[in-house]
Amino acid sequence: VGIGTDYDGIEVCPCGLEDISKFPALWEEMRRRGFGRKEISMIAGGNFLRVMRDNRR
C-alpha cells in the first residue's frame, strides 16, 4: 500500500489533503485509528523504497 501525491488531472482533491503539507494530519488520523508507526512508515514511502531496493538490477 502507498499513497500518491500526483493530483494532476483530478478535478477535486480529497478533503484535507489538498497538498503534501497536509499529510501529517493523515498520519495522525491513521495513528488515532490504530495504525502502528511501522505501518504508517511503510505506507508513507517505505513500501515504495522496499520495492525499488528489491528490484534494482
C-alpha positions in Angstrom: 0.0 0.0 0.0 1.2 3.5 -0.8 -0.3 7.0 -1.1 0.4 9.1 -4.2 0.7 12.8 -4.3 0.3 13.3 -8.0 -3.0 15.2 -8.3 -2.6 16.1 -12.0 -5.8 15.5 -13.9 -8.2 15.3 -11.0 -10.8 18.0 -10.6 -11.3 17.7 -6.8 -8.7 16.9 -4.2 -9.5 14.7 -1.2 -10.8 16.9 1.6 -8.0 17.8 3.9 -5.3 16.5 1.5 -5.1 19.4 -0.9 -1.3 19.2 -1.0 1.5 17.3 0.6 1.7 19.8 3.6 -1.5 18.3 4.9 -0.1 14.7 5.1 0.9 14.9 8.8 -2.8 15.2 9.7 -3.4 12.0 7.7 -0.6 10.2 9.6 -2.1 11.4 12.9 -5.5 10.2 11.9 -4.1 6.8 11.0 -2.4 6.6 14.4 -5.7 7.6 16.0 -7.4 4.7 14.2 -4.9 2.2 15.4 -2.2 2.0 12.7 1.2 1.5 14.1 4.2 3.7 13.4 5.8 0.9 11.2 2.6 0.5 9.1 2.4 4.3 8.6 6.1 4.5 7.7 5.6 1.8 5.1 2.5 3.5 3.6 4.3 6.9 3.6 7.1 5.7 1.4 8.7 2.6 2.9 6.9 0.2 0.6 8.0 2.1 -2.5 11.6 2.2 -1.3 11.5 -1.6 -0.5 10.2 -2.5 -3.9 12.8 -0.3 -5.6 15.6 -1.8 -3.5 14.3 -5.4 -4.1 14.1 -4.9 -7.9 17.3 -2.9 -8.7 19.5 -4.5 -11.3 
